[in-house]
């Protein structure tokens, strides 16, 4: 069994891609050309609905914490990325096959061979020694991986009319830079008070050496960032919120309340505890299983300027995959801009500190699919909750005749939730149930011959396939309620 397979042998990644292609969740960009490049993906109609629902939940979180949202330019002046240090230090370490010249990102090869370990920041000789020790060869031809290269991962641009001057801009490698650049104006607009929380959902770009694993490693991707600008560490976390914490120094995992993590010294700052509370609440609202989420404390692996850092990881098969990061950046970014000549405001004679919550939005999407995928002897489906599912409910006529199709379409078109209803008439009712299940629609409502007699309809649960009947007049009420109630609660409230 490989790292991505379930005990019954299902390769979840393969099944997700199969459903994604057949149901329009996501697919390779420019796929009609055989020469299309790896690392670029398009979202289809169903996938985009799920993606937008994830972003909507993120924005609910922003509202809850009083954040303001911006949308920054994806093209940044070269001067900005020089000041931030990206131009000098933003690179990946590649290894090249001596036989076929295929190129791989060396740290990812080692991490896949030895799950749970990190391999950043090593010397060329250390990388080569570890590749040999781990018996890793070229996946394409079996040749020796013997040449290390350090490759800059930013996309350089030439803007303006004089194309002979060379690179004068970059596609931003991190969305957060736009927030740092906007801080001065927003600080002034919002009363020059701290803390100030600024957020963004936007694209970033990195020229990955060997992008793979579909949406998990791309060259063009979305990020959700929250930057907390502050001086005083007087934040109040959700003390009773429970989470799994992993200490990389002792290799120990422990489930603790946030208050316990602070009391034991595992979390050393209130702003970090507050941020973890925000993230955990958000992930639970999306429907992530709390047992599959952990907060991995970093020590040597964290950035040199960071006071405290946690990687938020999700269990994927037998490995843990980074989903988000919670990282105190201190005054590093704003001070770097100031040294480069930027006009950075000070507060009480100090440059504000920054705590960052950064998420890969595409990773949120993909890992939510991965962790909710189910399979039985008859079907495969995503057990998405009502907050993120592409549709809240499906409405079907049992058959497309005897006025049932007319009555069903009338119920669908007259609903206040029309845009959140998956409506199908063609095909057998069993196949329509399977289609709705497969893309994660939580409940299906079927109008049948009994509907003609007493104006009731059948409600079917996606996960258990249990059923009960409701009054057709309660259609909108049950769609509203299903977003926060279990199927059994719905049955208790609405069964006719």
C-alpha positions in Angstrom: 0.0 0.0 0.0 1.5 3.4 -1.0 1.3 6.6 1.1 -1.8 7.8 -0.6 -3.8 4.5 -0.5 -6.5 3.5 2.0 -6.6 0.1 3.7 -9.0 -1.2 1.0 -6.4 -0.3 -1.6 -8.1 2.8 -3.0 -5.5 5.4 -4.3 -7.3 8.5 -3.2 -5.3 10.9 -5.4 -6.1 9.0 -8.5 -9.8 8.8 -7.6 -9.9 12.5 -6.9 -8.4 13.3 -10.3 -10.8 10.9 -12.0 -13.8 12.6 -10.5 -12.3 16.0 -11.0 -12.0 15.4 -14.8 -15.4 13.7 -15.2 -17.4 16.2 -13.1 -15.6 19.4 -13.9 -13.9 20.1 -10.6 -10.4 20.9 -12.0 -8.3 20.0 -15.0 -5.0 21.0 -16.6 -4.7 24.4 -18.1 -4.4 24.4 -21.9 -5.0 20.6 -21.9 -6.0 20.6 -25.6 -2.3 21.1 -26.5 0.0 18.2 -26.0 2.8 20.6 -25.1 1.0 22.3 -22.2 3.2 22.9 -19.2 2.9 21.3 -15.8 1.9 23.2 -12.7 -1.0 25.2 -14.1 -4.6 24.2 -13.4 -8.1 25.5 -14.2 -11.2 25.1 -11.9 -14.3 23.9 -13.6 -17.9 25.0 -12.6 -18.3 22.4 -9.8 -14.8 22.9 -8.4 -15.2 26.7 -8.5 -18.4 26.5 -6.5 -16.5 24.5 -3.8 -13.5 26.9 -4.0 -15.7 30.0 -3.6 -17.5 28.5 -0.7 -14.2 27.9 1.1 -13.3 31.5 0.4 -16.7 32.6 1.7 -16.0 30.8 5.0 -12.6 32.4 5.1 -14.3 35.8 4.8 -16.7 35.0 7.6 -13.6 34.4 9.7 -12.2 37.8 8.7 -15.4 39.5 9.7 -15.3 37.7 13.1 -11.8 39.0 13.9 -12.3 42.5 12.5 -9.9 42.2 9.6 -9.9 44.5 6.6 -9.4 42.9 3.1 -7.3 44.2 0.2 -6.5 42.9 -3.3 -3.0 43.7 -4.3 -1.3 43.7 -7.7 0.4 40.5 -8.7 3.2 42.4 -10.4 5.6 44.0 -8.0 8.6 46.3 -8.8 12.0 44.6 -8.6 13.0 47.0 -5.9 10.4 45.5 -3.5 11.7 42.0 -4.0 15.3 43.2 -3.6 14.4 44.9 -0.4 12.5 41.9 1.0 15.5 39.6 0.2 13.6 37.4 -2.2 15.8 38.2 -5.2 18.9 36.9 -3.4 17.4 34.0 -1.4 14.2 32.7 -3.1 15.4 29.6 -4.8 14.8 25.8 -4.9 17.5 23.2 -4.8 17.4 20.8 -7.8 19.2 17.6 -8.6 19.8 16.5 -12.2 20.0 13.0 -13.6 23.4 12.3 -15.1 21.9 10.1 -17.8 18.7 11.7 -19.1 19.1 15.2 -17.5 15.7 15.0 -15.8 15.4 17.5 -12.9 13.9 17.1 -9.5 13.5 19.2 -6.4 15.9 17.4 -4.0 14.2 18.2 -0.7 10.9 16.8 -1.9 12.5 13.6 -3.1 14.0 13.1 0.3 10.8 14.0 2.1 8.8 11.5 0.0 11.3 8.8 0.8 11.5 9.6 4.5 8.0 11.0 5.5 7.9 13.3 8.5 11.4 14.8 8.0 12.5 18.1 6.6 15.5 18.7 4.3 15.8 22.4 3.8 19.0 24.4 4.1 21.6 21.6 3.5 24.8 21.8 1.5 25.2 20.3 -2.0 27.4 17.5 -0.6 24.9 16.7 2.2 22.1 16.5 -0.3 24.0 14.1 -2.6 25.0 11.9 0.4 21.4 11.7 1.6 20.2 10.8 -2.0 22.8 8.0 -2.1 22.0 6.8 1.4 18.2 6.7 0.6 18.9 4.9 -2.7 17.0 7.5 -4.7 17.5 7.3 -8.5 15.9 9.0 -11.5 12.3 8.0 -11.7 12.4 8.1 -15.5 15.5 6.2 -16.4 17.0 4.9 -13.2 20.1 7.0 -13.6 22.3 8.5 -10.9 21.1 11.9 -9.4 24.5 13.5 -9.2 24.4 17.3 -10.0 23.0 19.9 -7.6 21.6 23.2 -9.0 20.1 26.2 -7.1 17.3 27.6 -9.2 15.6 31.0 -8.7 11.9 30.5 -8.4 10.5 34.0 -9.2 9.1 34.9 -12.6 10.9 37.9 -13.9 9.2 40.5 -16.0 10.0 43.4 -18.3 7.4 46.2 -18.0 7.1 49.3 -20.0 8.2 50.0 -23.6 12.0 49.6 -23.3 12.4 45.9 -23.4 16.2 46.1 -23.6 16.7 47.2 -20.0 16.2 43.8 -18.5 14.0 42.6 -15.6 12.4 45.5 -13.7 9.5 43.6 -12.0 8.5 40.1 -10.8 5.3 38.2 -10.4 4.9 38.2 -6.6 6.1 34.9 -5.1 4.0 35.5 -1.9 0.7 37.4 -1.7 1.7 38.8 1.7 4.1 41.4 0.2 1.1 43.4 -1.1 -0.3 43.7 2.5 3.0 44.9 3.8 3.2 47.5 1.1 -0.4 48.7 1.8 0.1 48.9 5.6 1.0 52.6 5.7 -2.1 53.8 3.8 -4.5 51.4 5.7 -3.0 52.4 9.1 -3.8 56.0 8.3 -7.3 55.2 6.9 -8.3 53.2 10.0 -7.4 55.7 12.7 -3.7 54.9 13.2 -4.5 52.3 15.8 -3.0 48.9 16.5 -3.6 46.0 16.3 -4.6 46.3 12.7 -5.5 43.0 10.9 -5.2 43.1 7.1 -6.1 40.1 4.9 -6.0 39.1 1.2 -7.1 36.3 -1.1 -5.0 36.4 -4.2 -2.6 34.7 -6.5 1.2 34.1 -6.2 3.6 32.6 -8.6 6.7 30.3 -8.2 8.6 28.6 -10.9 8.6 25.2 -9.3 11.3 22.8 -10.6 9.0 19.8 -10.9 5.4 20.6 -10.0 3.3 17.5 -9.4 0.6 16.1 -7.1 -2.0 18.2 -9.0 -3.1 21.2 -6.9 -0.6 20.6 -4.1 2.4 22.0 -6.0 1.7 24.5 -8.7 3.4 27.4 -10.4 0.4 29.7 -10.2 -1.7 29.3 -7.0 -4.0 31.1 -4.6 -3.1 32.2 -1.1 -5.2 33.3 1.9 -3.1 35.6 4.1 -3.9 37.4 7.3 -1.2 39.8 8.6 -1.7 41.0 12.2 0.2 44.3 12.8 0.7 44.9 16.6 3.0 46.2 19.3 1.5 44.7 22.5 1.0 40.9 22.9 -2.4 41.3 24.6 -4.5 39.0 22.4 -7.1 36.7 23.8 -7.2 33.2 22.3 -10.1 30.8 22.6 -8.8 29.1 25.7 -11.1 26.0 25.6 -10.5 25.2 21.9 -8.7 21.8 21.6 -6.1 20.9 19.0 -3.3 18.4 18.3 0.2 19.8 18.8 3.4 18.2 17.6 6.8 19.1 19.0 9.5 18.6 16.4 12.2 18.7 19.1 10.9 15.8 21.1 9.0 14.1 18.3 5.9 13.9 20.5 2.3 14.7 19.7 -0.3 15.8 22.3 -3.9 16.9 22.3 -4.3 20.0 24.4 -6.6 22.9 24.9 -5.0 26.2 23.8 -4.9 27.3 27.4 -2.9 24.2 28.3 -0.5 24.8 25.4 0.1 28.4 26.7 0.4 27.2 30.3 2.9 24.6 29.5 5.0 27.0 27.5 4.5 25.1 24.3 3.0 28.3 22.9 5.0 31.2 24.1 3.0 34.2 22.9 -0.7 35.2 23.1 -0.7 36.3 19.4 0.4 32.8 18.4 -2.3 31.2 20.6 -4.9 33.6 19.2 -3.9 32.8 15.6 -4.0 29.1 16.2 -7.5 29.6 17.7 -8.6 31.4 14.5 -7.2 28.7 12.2 -8.6 25.8 14.2 -12.1 27.3 14.2 -11.9 28.0 10.5 -10.8 24.4 9.7 -13.5 22.9 11.8 -16.1 25.1 10.1 -14.9 23.8 6.7 -15.4 20.2 7.9 -11.9 19.0 8.5 -11.7 16.1 10.9 -9.8 17.5 14.0 -8.0 14.2 14.4 -6.4 14.8 10.9 -5.1 18.3 11.8 -2.0 19.1 13.8 0.1 22.2 14.7 3.8 21.4 14.2 6.1 23.7 16.2 9.2 24.7 14.4 12.6 25.3 15.9 15.7 25.2 13.6 13.4 25.0 10.5 11.7 28.4 11.1 12.9 31.6 9.4 15.8 33.3 11.1 13.6 36.4 11.9 10.7 34.4 13.4 10.1 34.4 17.1 7.6 31.6 17.0 6.3 29.4 14.1 3.9 26.6 13.6 3.1 24.6 10.5 -0.6 23.6 10.2 -0.5 20.1 8.8 -3.2 17.7 7.5 -2.9 13.9 7.6 -2.8 12.6 4.0 -2.6 8.9 3.9 0.4 8.0 6.0 2.1 11.4 5.7 1.5 14.9 7.0 1.2 17.7 4.4 1.6 21.4 5.2 -1.6 23.3 4.7 -1.1 26.6 6.5 1.5 28.4 8.6 1.3 30.6 11.7 4.5 32.6 11.9 5.6 35.7 13.8 7.7 37.7 11.3 8.6 40.4 13.8 9.5 43.8 12.3 11.6 42.1 9.6 9.6 43.0 6.5 8.7 46.6 7.3 12.3 47.3 8.6 13.7 45.8 5.3 11.5 48.2 3.3 12.6 51.1 5.5 16.2 50.3 5.0 15.6 50.3 1.2 14.2 53.8 1.4 10.4 53.1 1.8 8.3 55.4 3.9 7.3 53.0 6.8 5.3 54.5 9.7 6.4 54.0 13.2 4.1 53.7 16.2 5.4 55.1 19.5 8.8 55.2 17.9 8.7 51.5 16.9 8.1 49.6 13.7 5.1 47.3 14.3 5.6 43.6 14.6 3.7 41.2 12.3 2.1 37.8 12.9 1.1 36.0 9.8 -1.5 33.3 9.0 -0.9 32.0 5.5 -2.9 29.3 3.7 -2.5 27.7 0.3 -6.1 28.1 -0.9 -5.8 25.3 -3.5 -4.4 23.1 -0.8 -7.4 23.8 1.4 -9.6 22.8 -1.5 -7.6 19.6 -2.4 -7.0 18.3 1.1 -10.7 18.9 2.0 -11.6 16.7 -0.9 -8.9 14.1 0.1 -10.0 13.9 3.8 -13.7 13.7 3.0 -13.6 11.2 0.2 -15.6 8.0 0.9 -16.2 4.7 -0.9 -18.5 1.8 -0.6 -19.4 -1.2 -2.8 -21.6 1.0 -5.0 -20.2 4.5 -5.1 -17.5 7.1 -4.4 -18.3 10.5 -2.9 -17.1 13.6 -1.1 -18.7 13.9 2.4 -18.5 17.7 2.3 -20.6 19.6 4.8 -23.2 22.1 3.7 -21.0 25.2 4.2 -18.7 24.2 1.3 -20.6 21.7 -0.8 -21.1 22.9 -4.4 -24.9 22.7 -3.9 -26.8 22.6 -0.6 -29.4 20.1 -2.0 -30.5 18.3 -5.1 -34.1 18.3 -6.4 -35.2 15.5 -8.8 -38.5 14.3 -10.3 -38.7 10.5 -9.8 -39.5 10.3 -13.6 -39.7 12.9 -16.3 -43.4 12.4 -17.0 -46.9 12.4 -15.4 -46.4 16.1 -14.5 -43.7 15.2 -11.9 -41.1 17.0 -14.1 -43.2 20.1 -14.2 -43.9 20.1 -10.5 -40.2 19.5 -9.7 -39.0 22.3 -11.9 -41.6 24.6 -10.3 -40.3 23.7 -6.9 -36.7 24.2 -8.0 -37.3 27.5 -9.9 -39.4 29.0 -7.1 -36.9 28.3 -4.3 -35.0 31.1 -2.7 -32.0 28.7 -2.9 -32.3 28.1 -6.6 -28.6 28.8 -7.2 -27.7 26.3 -4.5 -29.9 23.5 -5.9 -28.6 20.7 -8.2 -31.4 20.0 -10.5 -31.5 17.0 -12.9 -34.4 15.4 -14.9 -32.6 12.9 -17.2 -31.4 9.4 -16.4 -32.6 6.9 -13.8 -33.1 8.2 -10.3 -30.3 5.9 -9.1 -27.8 7.5 -11.5 -28.9 11.0 -10.5 -28.4 10.1 -6.8 -24.9 8.9 -7.7 -24.0 12.1 -9.6 -25.2 14.2 -6.7 -23.3 12.1 -4.2 -20.1 12.1 -6.1 -19.7 15.9 -6.1 -20.7 16.1 -2.4 -24.3 17.3 -2.4 -25.5 16.6 1.2 -29.2 15.8 0.6 -31.5 15.0 -2.4 -35.2 15.8 -2.5 -37.3 13.7 -4.8 -40.8 14.4 -6.0 -42.6 11.1 -6.7 -46.2 9.8 -7.2 -47.0 10.3 -3.5 -46.2 14.0 -4.0 -49.2 14.2 -6.4 -51.4 12.8 -3.6 -50.3 14.7 -0.4 -47.7 17.3 -1.6 -44.8 15.6 0.3 -41.4 14.6 -1.1 -38.6 12.2 -0.1 -35.4 13.5 1.5 -32.4 11.3 1.1 -29.1 11.6 3.0 -25.9 11.3 1.0 -23.8 9.5 3.5 -26.2 7.0 5.1 -28.7 6.9 2.2 -31.4 7.1 4.9 -34.7 8.7 3.8 -37.8 10.4 5.2 -40.6 12.5 3.8 -41.2 16.3 4.2 -43.9 18.7 3.2 -43.0 20.2 -0.1 -43.7 23.6 1.4 -40.8 23.1 3.8 -38.2 22.8 0.9 -36.5 26.1 1.6 -36.7 25.6 5.4 -34.9 22.3 5.2 -32.2 23.6 2.8 -31.5 26.4 5.3 -31.5 24.1 8.3 -29.2 21.4 6.7 -26.3 23.8 6.7 -26.1 23.5 10.5 -28.0 20.3 11.4 -27.3 16.6 11.0 -29.6 14.4 9.0 -31.1 13.0 12.2 -31.8 16.5 13.4 -33.5 17.3 10.1 -35.6 14.2 10.3 -36.7 15.1 13.8 -37.6 18.7 12.8 -39.2 18.1 9.4 -40.5 14.6 8.9 -44.1 14.8 7.6 
